[in-house]
């Protein structure tokens, strides 16, 4: 008797859940979900959700069918997938409404494409002197490192083995991945992202191929004191400040390393926040082509900036359980001008003395 009673109760709860899922197809229910629900399932609040709807509505195609999935629900399903990193079928079942895996896949592709269409509006590198001065002020106020317009580093996002050029995506961990390069400001806003290369490419190689490099190099050659901060995997240049290897204690070089390293933690925190909030970037391999995986990373970068600007509390921080093995990467490219290295070393030496005597 007890077993029969339990079965009836389970059937009743399942029926109620089915009714609740049907209710969410109503447009008003999609738009007015409480903050507690959105933060738990999508890592955003209602204010950010409404902002996302406003910026995506002009670029996401409208549903032609009368019984099609409403636009706000498409965005919610995509955010749930990006935040959880779950399988598409699981997202379709768990997100308070029964949506087939095929529909979830189509919805995610459409919304992610929309985020990529607004990428240049949400991730903006400082192209004017005023914008760069504002970022420099932020870095100096927080880290006391002068003339800094960004921190640069790479992160690996695992994907399934691609059909073509699989060796280009095979990284040193023995897995297939996208090697994304990210530049952030002092507030961990992403100001540049590059996802065009696979896991086999080194940091220095990707940096030398990034579209933003010629611009930074150009303003430096014109005499502007502006540079990025990076670790020793990148080439030292007048526009790219890296650590000084084997600096003796108590010298200007060691003081420079202290402040440079402290400033560089900014990009570590940026990547930790990015992957901690949008767990599709690390929880399991992305089951997409490299091109689509790159678009998903871009979409997460856009969402990262929206959350930072809205002042949302950080989600759990990502900690790499298996850091990349430490190897000596080749930081000099064959087409580099060797004089740029020596000029960069001299600029770094002068900067070290400037920091040493100003502290």
C-alpha positions as CSV (number, residue, x, y, z in Angstrom):
1,X,0.0,0.0,0.0
2,X,2.8,2.4,0.9
3,X,4.5,1.7,-2.4
4,X,1.3,2.5,-4.4
5,X,0.8,5.7,-2.4
6,X,4.3,6.8,-3.2
7,X,3.8,6.1,-6.9
8,X,0.7,8.2,-7.0
9,X,2.5,11.1,-5.2
10,X,5.4,10.9,-7.7
11,X,2.9,10.9,-10.6
12,X,1.2,13.9,-9.1
13,X,4.4,15.9,-8.7
14,X,5.5,15.0,-12.2
15,X,2.1,16.3,-13.5
16,X,2.5,19.6,-11.6
17,X,6.1,20.0,-13.0
18,X,4.7,19.5,-16.5
19,X,2.2,22.2,-16.0
20,X,4.8,24.6,-14.6
21,X,7.0,23.9,-17.7
22,X,4.1,24.7,-20.0
23,X,3.7,28.1,-18.2
24,X,7.2,29.2,-19.0
25,X,6.4,29.4,-22.7
26,X,4.4,32.5,-21.9
27,X,6.4,35.5,-22.8
28,X,5.7,37.4,-19.5
29,X,7.0,34.5,-17.4
30,X,10.2,34.4,-19.4
31,X,10.9,38.1,-19.0
32,X,10.0,38.4,-15.3
33,X,11.8,35.6,-13.7
34,X,13.1,36.4,-10.2
35,X,16.8,37.2,-9.6
36,X,17.3,34.1,-7.4
37,X,16.3,31.9,-10.3
38,X,18.4,33.7,-12.9
39,X,21.5,33.8,-10.7
40,X,21.2,30.1,-10.0
41,X,20.6,29.0,-13.5
42,X,22.1,31.7,-15.7
43,X,24.6,33.5,-13.5
44,X,22.9,36.9,-14.1
45,X,20.2,39.0,-12.6
46,X,17.0,40.4,-14.2
47,X,18.7,43.8,-15.0
48,X,21.5,42.2,-17.0
49,X,19.0,39.8,-18.6
50,X,16.9,42.7,-19.9
51,X,20.0,44.4,-21.1
52,X,21.0,41.3,-23.0
53,X,17.5,41.1,-24.6
54,X,17.9,44.8,-25.8
55,X,21.2,44.3,-27.4
56,X,20.4,41.0,-29.0
57,X,16.9,41.7,-30.3
58,X,18.1,43.7,-33.4
59,X,20.5,41.0,-34.5
60,X,18.7,37.7,-33.6
61,X,16.3,36.5,-36.3
62,X,12.6,36.5,-35.2
63,X,10.6,33.3,-35.0
64,X,8.2,32.9,-37.9
65,X,6.1,30.1,-36.5
66,X,3.2,30.9,-34.1
67,X,4.2,28.1,-31.8
68,X,7.9,28.8,-32.0
69,X,10.2,29.3,-29.0
70,X,9.9,32.9,-27.7
71,X,13.1,35.0,-28.1
72,X,13.5,35.6,-24.3
73,X,13.4,31.8,-23.8
74,X,16.0,31.3,-26.5
75,X,18.3,33.6,-24.6
76,X,17.6,31.9,-21.2
77,X,18.3,28.4,-22.7
78,X,21.6,29.6,-24.1
79,X,22.6,31.3,-20.9
80,X,21.8,28.2,-19.0
81,X,24.0,26.1,-21.3
82,X,26.9,28.6,-21.1
83,X,26.7,28.8,-17.3
84,X,26.4,25.1,-16.6
85,X,28.4,23.5,-19.4
86,X,25.8,20.6,-19.4
87,X,24.8,18.5,-22.3
88,X,22.2,20.2,-24.6
89,X,19.6,17.5,-23.9
90,X,20.0,18.1,-20.1
91,X,19.6,21.8,-20.5
92,X,16.4,21.3,-22.5
93,X,14.9,19.1,-19.8
94,X,16.2,21.0,-16.7
95,X,15.4,24.5,-17.8
96,X,11.8,24.3,-16.6
97,X,10.5,23.4,-20.0
98,X,10.8,20.4,-22.3
99,X,12.8,21.4,-25.3
100,X,14.4,18.8,-27.6
101,X,18.1,18.5,-27.9
102,X,17.8,19.4,-31.6
103,X,15.9,22.6,-30.7
104,X,18.4,23.5,-28.0
105,X,21.3,23.1,-30.4
106,X,19.6,25.4,-33.0
107,X,18.7,28.0,-30.3
108,X,22.3,28.1,-28.9
109,X,23.8,28.5,-32.4
110,X,21.4,31.4,-33.2
111,X,21.9,33.3,-29.9
112,X,25.7,32.7,-29.8
113,X,25.9,34.2,-33.3
114,X,24.0,37.2,-32.0
115,X,26.5,37.7,-29.3
116,X,29.3,37.6,-31.9
117,X,27.5,40.3,-33.9
118,X,27.7,42.7,-31.0
119,X,31.2,41.6,-30.0
120,X,32.9,44.8,-31.2
121,X,30.4,47.0,-29.2
122,X,31.0,45.1,-25.9
123,X,34.7,44.4,-26.2
124,X,36.5,47.6,-27.0
125,X,40.2,48.2,-27.1
126,X,41.2,51.8,-26.1
127,X,41.9,53.4,-29.5
128,X,41.9,57.1,-28.3
129,X,44.4,58.8,-26.0
130,X,41.7,59.6,-23.5
131,X,40.6,56.0,-23.3
132,X,44.1,54.8,-22.8
133,X,44.7,57.4,-20.1
134,X,41.7,56.2,-18.2
135,X,42.9,52.6,-18.2
136,X,46.5,53.8,-17.2
137,X,45.0,55.6,-14.3
138,X,43.1,52.5,-13.2
139,X,46.2,50.4,-13.3
140,X,48.4,52.9,-11.5
141,X,45.8,53.5,-8.8
142,X,45.4,49.7,-8.1
143,X,48.9,48.4,-8.8
144,X,51.3,51.4,-9.0
145,X,52.6,50.2,-12.4
146,X,52.8,53.2,-14.8
147,X,51.6,53.5,-18.5
148,X,49.8,50.2,-18.6
149,X,46.9,49.8,-21.0
150,X,46.2,46.1,-20.5
151,X,47.3,42.7,-19.2
152,X,47.8,39.9,-21.7
153,X,47.6,36.1,-21.3
154,X,46.2,33.0,-22.9
155,X,43.9,30.3,-21.7
156,X,43.0,26.9,-23.2
157,X,39.4,25.8,-23.8
158,X,39.0,22.1,-24.5
159,X,37.1,20.9,-27.5
160,X,36.5,17.5,-29.1
161,X,38.9,16.3,-31.8
162,X,38.2,18.3,-34.9
163,X,37.8,16.7,-38.3
164,X,40.4,18.9,-40.1
165,X,43.9,20.0,-39.0
166,X,43.6,18.1,-35.7
167,X,47.4,18.6,-35.0
168,X,46.9,22.4,-34.9
169,X,44.6,21.9,-31.9
170,X,46.6,19.3,-29.9
171,X,48.1,21.0,-26.9
172,X,50.8,20.0,-24.4
173,X,48.2,18.4,-22.0
174,X,47.4,15.8,-24.7
175,X,44.0,17.2,-25.4
176,X,42.4,19.3,-28.2
177,X,41.7,22.9,-27.4
178,X,41.3,26.5,-28.5
179,X,44.2,28.7,-27.3
180,X,42.3,32.0,-26.5
181,X,44.3,35.2,-26.0
182,X,42.8,37.8,-23.7
183,X,43.6,41.3,-22.8
184,X,41.9,43.0,-19.8
185,X,42.0,46.3,-18.0
186,X,42.5,46.9,-14.3
187,X,38.9,46.1,-13.5
188,X,39.1,42.7,-15.3
189,X,37.0,43.9,-18.2
190,X,38.0,42.1,-21.4
191,X,39.2,44.7,-23.9
192,X,40.5,42.2,-26.6
193,X,40.0,38.5,-27.3
194,X,41.5,36.3,-30.0
195,X,40.2,32.7,-30.5
196,X,41.6,32.0,-34.0
197,X,44.3,29.5,-33.0
198,X,44.4,26.0,-31.7
199,X,46.1,24.6,-28.6
200,X,49.4,23.8,-30.4
201,X,50.1,27.5,-31.0
202,X,52.4,29.3,-28.5
203,X,51.5,32.5,-26.7
204,X,54.2,34.5,-28.5
205,X,53.1,33.1,-31.9
206,X,49.4,34.1,-31.4
207,X,50.4,37.5,-30.1
208,X,52.5,38.2,-33.2
209,X,49.5,37.3,-35.3
210,X,46.9,39.3,-33.4
211,X,45.2,42.1,-35.2
212,X,45.8,44.4,-32.3
213,X,49.5,44.1,-32.2
214,X,50.3,46.5,-35.1
215,X,48.2,49.2,-33.5
216,X,50.0,49.0,-30.1
217,X,53.4,48.8,-31.9
218,X,52.4,51.9,-34.0
219,X,51.5,54.1,-31.1
220,X,54.7,53.1,-29.3
221,X,56.9,53.9,-32.3
222,X,55.2,57.3,-32.4
223,X,56.6,58.0,-28.9
224,X,53.6,57.3,-26.7
225,X,54.5,55.6,-23.4
226,X,51.9,52.7,-23.4
227,X,52.4,49.0,-23.0
228,X,50.8,45.7,-22.1
229,X,51.9,43.5,-19.2
230,X,52.6,39.8,-19.9
231,X,54.7,36.9,-18.5
232,X,57.9,35.5,-19.8
233,X,56.1,33.5,-22.5
234,X,55.9,36.7,-24.6
235,X,58.7,38.6,-26.3
236,X,60.0,41.7,-24.5
237,X,59.3,44.9,-26.5
238,X,58.9,48.6,-25.8
239,X,55.2,48.0,-26.0
240,X,55.1,44.7,-24.0
241,X,56.6,44.5,-20.5
242,X,57.7,41.0,-19.4
243,X,59.5,39.9,-16.2
244,X,63.3,40.2,-15.8
245,X,64.8,36.7,-15.4
246,X,67.2,36.0,-12.5
247,X,66.9,39.5,-11.0
248,X,69.1,39.9,-7.9
249,X,67.2,40.8,-4.7
250,X,67.2,44.4,-3.6
251,X,67.9,45.8,-7.1
252,X,65.7,47.9,-9.4
253,X,65.1,44.7,-11.4
254,X,63.7,42.8,-8.5
255,X,61.5,45.7,-7.5
256,X,60.2,45.9,-11.1
257,X,59.4,42.2,-11.0
258,X,57.5,42.6,-7.8
259,X,55.2,45.3,-9.2
260,X,55.0,43.7,-12.7
261,X,54.0,40.4,-11.2
262,X,51.4,42.0,-8.9
263,X,49.9,43.9,-11.9
264,X,49.9,40.7,-13.9
265,X,47.5,39.0,-11.4
266,X,44.8,41.1,-13.0
267,X,44.6,38.9,-16.1
268,X,44.7,35.7,-13.9
269,X,41.7,37.0,-12.0
270,X,39.9,37.9,-15.2
271,X,40.3,34.4,-16.7
272,X,39.3,32.9,-13.3
273,X,36.1,34.9,-13.3
274,X,35.4,34.2,-16.9
275,X,35.6,30.4,-16.6
276,X,34.1,30.4,-13.1
277,X,30.9,32.0,-14.2
278,X,30.6,30.4,-17.7
279,X,31.5,26.8,-16.9
280,X,31.0,25.6,-20.5
281,X,34.6,26.8,-21.0
282,X,36.1,24.2,-18.7
283,X,33.6,21.7,-17.3
284,X,33.6,19.4,-20.3
285,X,35.0,19.6,-23.9
286,X,32.9,21.7,-26.2
287,X,31.3,19.4,-28.7
288,X,31.5,21.8,-31.6
289,X,33.8,22.6,-34.5
290,X,36.7,24.9,-33.7
291,X,34.9,27.8,-35.4
292,X,31.8,27.4,-33.4
293,X,33.7,26.9,-30.2
294,X,35.6,30.2,-30.8
295,X,32.2,31.9,-31.2
296,X,31.1,30.4,-27.8
297,X,34.2,31.8,-26.2
298,X,33.5,35.2,-27.7
299,X,30.0,35.1,-26.4
300,X,31.2,34.3,-22.9
301,X,33.6,37.2,-23.1
302,X,30.7,39.6,-24.0
303,X,28.7,38.2,-21.1
304,X,31.7,38.5,-18.7
305,X,31.9,42.3,-19.5
306,X,28.2,42.8,-19.0
307,X,28.4,41.1,-15.6
308,X,31.4,43.1,-14.5
309,X,29.9,46.4,-15.5
310,X,26.6,45.5,-13.7
311,X,28.6,44.8,-10.6
312,X,27.4,41.2,-10.2
313,X,29.1,39.3,-7.4
314,X,31.7,36.8,-8.7
315,X,30.7,33.2,-9.1
316,X,33.0,30.4,-8.0
317,X,36.5,31.1,-9.3
318,X,38.1,28.7,-11.8
319,X,41.3,27.0,-10.7
320,X,43.1,25.0,-13.3
321,X,43.4,21.5,-11.8
322,X,46.3,20.6,-14.2
323,X,48.3,23.6,-15.2
324,X,50.2,23.5,-18.5
325,X,53.7,21.9,-18.1
326,X,56.4,24.6,-17.8
327,X,58.4,24.6,-21.0
328,X,60.7,27.1,-22.6
329,X,58.5,28.6,-25.4
330,X,60.2,30.3,-28.3
331,X,59.3,34.0,-27.8
332,X,61.1,35.5,-30.8
333,X,59.6,35.2,-34.2
334,X,61.7,34.9,-37.4
335,X,60.2,38.1,-38.9
336,X,60.9,40.2,-35.8
337,X,63.3,43.1,-35.9
338,X,66.1,42.2,-33.5
339,X,66.5,45.9,-32.6
340,X,63.0,45.8,-31.1
341,X,64.2,43.4,-28.5
342,X,67.2,45.6,-27.5
343,X,65.1,48.7,-27.5
344,X,62.5,46.9,-25.4
345,X,65.1,45.8,-22.9
346,X,66.4,49.3,-22.5
347,X,62.9,50.7,-22.0
348,X,62.3,48.1,-19.4
349,X,65.6,48.9,-17.6
350,X,64.6,52.6,-17.5
351,X,61.2,51.7,-16.2
352,X,62.7,49.5,-13.4
353,X,64.8,52.4,-12.3
354,X,61.8,54.7,-12.4
355,X,59.8,52.4,-10.2
356,X,62.7,51.7,-7.8
357,X,63.3,55.4,-7.1
358,X,59.7,56.4,-6.9
359,X,58.7,53.8,-4.3
